[in-house]
Amino acid sequence: MYKILVIEDNPDIVANIYAFFEPKGFELDNAYNGLSGLALASSNRYDVILLDVMLPGINGTKLCKKLREDLHNKTPVLMLTARDTIMDKVAGFDSGADDYLVKPFSLVELEARIKALIRRDQDEHFQHNLTVGALFLNPNEHNVKREDRLIKLTPIGFKVLHTLMSASPRVVSKTELEEKIWGQDIPSSDALRTHMHSVRTQVDKPFSKALIVTVPGVGYQIIDL
């Protein structure tokens, strides 16, 4: 039985989620504001957290950031929001969210996204440290450094970087990268682009030389030229 925390201030959406998931055997808790949601998330174990962005008390982006950075909570987070611009998605992913679903959404799609997050969370951890130039990735400690500078990545961003570094110097196609990260449950067409933007901002932007390269019409590679 999977346990889901729903942090959403719209009672109709909460009621619909309960009506859809409870008959399927899911166990649900809910909070109607950010502060109550943070209290529940910090004191209980959940398989997935459904998190609205616009919340009273504390918004979803700040809540997610607190979970990741202050509480070191790694529970998969699926953002629910009416905002669908690239920058809104980047902000959500940078706060530590794992996936992003725009309202109004299908409950069938929501279930598929939840199950995909749970499957990924249950996957075995990668075993081997990776190095490309001065970039170092330790999968067991979920740790990334470049030139001894610690780099903070979202869970999906970490998988993007791990996939590229594992294949280096080979070019990884967009399709292969999506399948490595999401399996058969690939989200919207701009999801990979959003994550790549975030990874590049952390891995390349603060340094004089870019390691991540876009190969037009093919995919991406990470290489120390």
N, C-alpha and C positions, 0 to 999 in steps of 0.2 A: 504494500500500500504506500503510495507516494503522498507526501505532505506538502501542501502549498500554502504560502502566506500571500494574501492579496492585500496590498496597500493601495487603496483607491477610494476617493471621496464621493464618487457617484454611486448612490445606493442601487440604482437600476442595473448598472454594470456588474456590481458585486452580486446582486441577486441572480442575474443571468449566468454568471460564472458558477455560482453554487448549484443552480438548477441543472447545469450541464455536467459538471464534474462529480458531484456527490453520488449520483446513481452509478457512475463508473468505478466507484470504490476509492476515489481520492479523498483525502482528509484535508480540510481547509480551515485556516484561521484568517481573520481579516481585521484591518484597522482603517479608519476613515480619515486619519491625519498622519503626518510624517513622524511626529514625536511618538505616538502610540505604536506606529509601525516599527520604528527603530527599537523601541523597548521589546517588542515581540521578537524581532529578528535577532536581537542580542542575547535573549534568554532562552530561546528554543531552537531545535534543529529542524530545518526544512530542506526539502529536495530542490525546490525552486521558489524564488520570490517574484511575484508579479507586482511591478512598481510603477504607479502613475507618476508623471513628471510634475504636474501642477497640483501640489498638495498644500493644505493649510498646515501651519506649524513649522515645517521644514520641507523644502521641495525635494523631489525625487533624486535630482542630480546630487545635491548636497548629502542626502541620506545615503545614497550608494557610496559616495566617496568616504563618508564616515565608516560605513561597514568595512570597506576595503582597507583604508589606511589606519584608522584608529582601532578597530576591533579585529582586524585581520580575518574577517569573515569571507570565505571563498564560495559561499552558496551561490549557484547560478542565478543571475538577475535578468529578468525580461522586462524591459521598459514598455509601458503602455502610454501612448501620447497622441495628441492631435497634431503635433508638430512633425513635419516630414521633410524639412530642408536638410541638406548635407551638413551644415554647421550644427544644427540641432542634434543630428545623429552623432557627429563627432564629439560633441559635448557629453552626450550620454555614454558613449563608449569610453571616452577618456575618464569618466568618473568611475568606471569599473563594470559597466553593464556588459552582459554577454550577447544580448540580442535586443531587437527593437521592433515593436509592432505598432503600426499607426491605426488610430481609431477613425472610423468604425472598423472593427475586424470580425472575421469569421471565427466562431468558437471552435470549429473543426481545425482551422489553421492554428489557432492558439494551442490546441491540444498537441498538434504535430510539433510545434516549436518547443513546447514543454518537454515532450518525450525526447526530442533531439538533444536538448540541454542536459537532461538527466543521463542519457547515453554517453554523451561526451564527458560528463563529470565522472562517470564510472569507469572510463577507459583507464588502462594502465598508464602510469607516468613514463615519460621517456627516460632512458637510462644513461645515455652517454653525453658528456660535456662536448660542446662544439666551439670551434674557434675559426673566425675569418678575419685575418689581419689582427687589429687590436680589439675586435669585438668578441666577447666571450659569453657563452650561454650555458648555465648549469640547470638542467631540467629538473633534477631532484629537489633543488632549493628554489626553483622558479625564479632564478636570478640571472640578470643580464647586466654586463658591464662593457664599457668601451673606454679604453685608456684609463682604466681604474675608476671610471665614473659610473655610479650605479644608475641604471635606466629602469624606470617603472613602466611596465606595459600592462594592458588589460589582458584577461585570459585568452581572448581571441587573438589579440595582437601578438601575444607570446607564441601561439600556435602558428601564426603567419611567419614570424621570424624563424621559429624552429624548422618549419618546412623548407624555407629558403636556404637556411644554413646547412641543413642536412643534404640538400641537393647541390650546393655550391661546388664548382662554378657553373653547373648546368642551369639553363634557363627553364623555369617552371611555368607551364602554361596556366592561363587563368582558370581553365576547367579543372586541371589537376589540383591547383591550389584550393579551389572551392571544395572539391571532393575530399581532400585531405582534412580540411577544417570542419566541414558540415556534413560529410557523407552524402546521402541522397536527399537530405532536407535543406537544400540550398535556399537561403532567403532571397530578398529582393535583389535586383540586378546591380544596384549601386552599393550593396553591403561590403563587398570586397574592396572596392575603391575607397570607401570610407575608412575601413580598417588600415589599408595601405597608407593613406594620408596620415593617420595617427601614428603608425609605426615609423614612418619616415621623419615625422616631426620629432620623435624621441631619439631615434637611432642616428640620423644624419644631420639634422638641422643645426645642432649645437657645435658641429665639428667642421673642419676645413674641407674634408673630402667626403663625398657621398659614396656609400657602399652599395646601396640598393639601386638597381638600374631597371628602367622600363624598356623592354624590347618591343617596339611597336608591332602590333598584329600577332604577337606570340605570347608574351607573358612578362615575368619578372625574374631577375637573378640578383644574387648578392655576391659580390666579388671584390677583392682587394687588388686594384690595378696599380 
